[in-house]
């Protein structure tokens, strides 16, 4: 069984045409200077305001709203 699965995975299933793989553009990764201090984030919010404060911030933040 494992041999069959490996064979189909590598060689494809006989009688079915191969689908063209989608092309994905490489994402633009911003370059940041290494000597720059990391801005405070959610970890610091959790440390200062606790779980309830972080939960309230997430609920109020428009970036995290779906």
C-alpha positions as CSV (number, residue, x, y, z in Angstrom):
1,X,0.0,0.0,0.0
2,X,2.8,2.4,0.9
3,X,4.6,1.6,-2.3
4,X,1.5,2.4,-4.3
5,X,0.9,5.7,-2.5
6,X,4.6,6.7,-3.1
7,X,4.4,5.7,-6.7
8,X,1.2,7.7,-7.4
9,X,2.6,10.7,-5.4
10,X,5.8,10.8,-7.4
11,X,4.7,9.6,-10.9
12,X,1.0,10.8,-10.8
13,X,-2.1,8.7,-11.3
14,X,-2.3,7.0,-14.7
15,X,-4.9,8.3,-17.1
16,X,-5.3,11.7,-15.4
17,X,-3.6,14.7,-16.9
18,X,-1.4,16.8,-14.6
19,X,-2.7,20.1,-13.5
20,X,-0.6,23.2,-14.1
21,X,0.8,24.4,-10.9
22,X,-0.2,28.0,-9.9
23,X,2.4,30.7,-10.1
24,X,2.9,32.7,-6.9
25,X,4.7,36.0,-6.8
26,X,7.5,36.4,-4.2
27,X,6.3,38.6,-1.4
28,X,8.0,41.9,-0.8
29,X,9.8,41.6,2.5
30,X,10.7,45.0,4.0
31,X,14.3,45.5,5.0
32,X,14.7,46.7,8.6
33,X,17.9,47.9,10.1
34,X,19.3,45.5,12.7
35,X,20.1,48.2,15.2
36,X,16.5,49.5,15.4
37,X,14.6,48.7,18.6
38,X,11.6,46.5,18.2
39,X,8.4,48.4,18.7
40,X,6.1,47.2,21.5
41,X,3.5,44.7,20.5
42,X,0.8,42.4,21.8
43,X,3.2,40.6,24.2
44,X,3.9,43.9,26.0
45,X,0.2,44.7,26.0
46,X,-0.4,41.3,27.6
47,X,2.3,41.9,30.2
48,X,1.0,45.3,31.2
49,X,-2.8,44.9,30.9
50,X,-3.3,41.2,31.4
51,X,-5.4,38.8,29.4
52,X,-8.7,40.9,29.7
53,X,-6.9,44.0,28.6
54,X,-5.4,42.3,25.6
55,X,-8.8,40.8,24.7
56,X,-10.4,44.2,24.9
57,X,-7.7,45.7,22.7
58,X,-8.2,43.0,20.1
59,X,-11.9,43.6,20.1
60,X,-11.5,47.4,19.7
61,X,-8.7,47.2,17.1
62,X,-10.0,47.6,13.6
63,X,-7.1,45.8,12.0
64,X,-8.2,42.5,13.7
65,X,-11.9,42.9,13.0
66,X,-13.3,40.6,10.3
